[in-house]
């Protein structure tokens, strides 16, 4: 075990009812790195991402085998509270999903539940919005509904909202797939910036995006981890033929 | 007929269908006012609305419907107090907490409750609730405000519950996931995200439930007791407006003052129900501003 691995996955199988969605996955995620999970639709990459903060618990009739260690502790051990895990491992979704509340209240939602004192909230809101490079655009409309923002702004708000929890890890599930190219570029820049403080694991359908922003890339196919290596290596000289076929666009 | 004419023809045909309900409603409202308004030629509007005595068959008669209005409002208010928490919380349970199997059973049972004819509920209030109230609290009669309110509440619960449930169900899954992903518990997610997002629909449900209760006739006719006096306690009998109209209309001579007074009572009831609907509309739009979820 390398000292700078923040999450380690050991022999994980995952089932939706009788269907096995992930087969014997073992991999590690390095601290303060961006790891991209790529693969065709239905390959299990989003499922794996959602396993890391126990979001799959919310789906009925699912089952996990194997263990996932977060900072050395198995998050699927019976005594672990998923709520605790989700406070340390934040998540940004495919479709921007701000709450139908004000911008300010969107950011403070998580911290308030976590018992952050009211006096600290305004500072935290500014800090989170600055980190998400949204502060200058919204600082005068904090009391307006988040629903009035553009899609790209909403997604950065969702990132700010996740950052306000001061998580250790940020999971991103195709965060730019619903956005236009300019918003996408902004989010990508943001990821570059954020990896200094956070470990980021990002699922993406966009190969160029994976190549641009990630340090490590994992390629999944039909629920199996096919290849996992430095991004450079994956995109220049992949070891496995399937990986090469996928990234060169021969299937997928 | 060429294609363009056909389109125009279809357009006006559907306009006609849409107009039918408006015309029918308009005619009913018109006749309500035509039969009721002449009363105010002999009885001043103020005396009618705020008069404390409803003795329509005395000589000279007095047509003060204030006790009737109070009767209607009080049974509606208490029925609302009972039915809103039960209806809304039942909806939250069905929509968010119940396991799939329980959900199915509960939903159909509540639909069944909605299908109960009001006369059956009134009968239940009359022969079961009333004697029980009378004995337990040692009252002169069990046909009173509490009895009517409870039965009206039972009638309003399915309306409130099923419309609330639709509103809760329509809250996008994305909101719930966002909340859970921020480390919220199930209860926090329900209380702070799901219910607020559904508030517009829940308010509509409450208003429609209240409109249903205030206009309900058979139940209040059977179990409210029928005393046209301002009640002093919750165990007193009252005579809500619909009960008064239903009980007396059959015995009034056509276009007599009494007949006109009953129609005028109908106008008051109509205005109240209309007010509930307008409030429901306003409230649902007010919350919708922040409640809609679009990309």
Contacts between the chains, C-beta under 8 A, distances in Angstrom:
chain1	res1	chain2	res2	distance
A	53	B	181	6.6
A	55	B	177	6.8
A	55	B	180	6.8
A	55	B	181	6.4
A	58	B	176	7.7
A	58	B	177	7.2
A	58	B	180	6.2
A	60	B	100	7.5
A	83	B	183	5.3
A	83	B	184	7.5
A	83	B	185	5.6
A	84	B	183	7.4
A	86	B	180	6.5
A	86	B	181	5.8
A	86	B	182	6.9
A	86	B	183	4.4
A	87	B	182	7.6
A	87	B	183	3.5
A	90	B	181	6.8
A	90	B	182	7.4
A	91	B	181	4.0
A	93	B	174	6.5
A	93	B	177	6.4
A	93	B	178	6.9
A	93	B	181	7.6
A	95	B	174	6.0
A	95	B	295	6.8
A	96	B	295	6.6
A	97	B	172	7.4
A	97	B	174	3.6
A	97	B	175	6.3
A	97	B	177	6.9
A	97	B	178	4.6
A	97	B	293	7.9
A	98	B	178	7.7
A	99	B	175	6.1
A	99	B	178	6.6
A	99	B	179	7.6
A	99	B	193	6.0
A	99	B	197	7.6
A	100	B	175	7.6
A	100	B	196	7.5
A	100	B	197	5.5
A	100	B	290	4.9
A	100	B	291	5.2
A	100	B	292	6.9
A	100	B	293	6.0
A	101	B	196	7.6
A	101	B	290	6.9
A	109	B	179	7.4
A	109	B	182	6.1
A	109	B	184	7.7
A	109	B	192	7.1
A	109	B	193	8.0
A	110	B	182	3.7
A	110	B	183	6.2
A	110	B	184	7.5
A	113	B	182	7.1
A	113	B	183	6.4
A	113	B	184	5.5
A	113	B	188	5.7
A	114	B	183	6.6
A	145	B	289	7.2
A	145	B	290	4.7
A	147	B	290	6.8
A	147	B	292	6.5
A	147	B	293	6.9
A	147	B	294	6.7
A	151	B	295	5.3
A	154	B	295	7.5
A	158	B	178	7.2
A	161	B	178	7.7
A	161	B	182	6.9
A	162	B	181	7.4
A	162	B	182	7.2
A	165	B	182	6.1
A	165	B	183	6.6
A	178	B	295	6.6
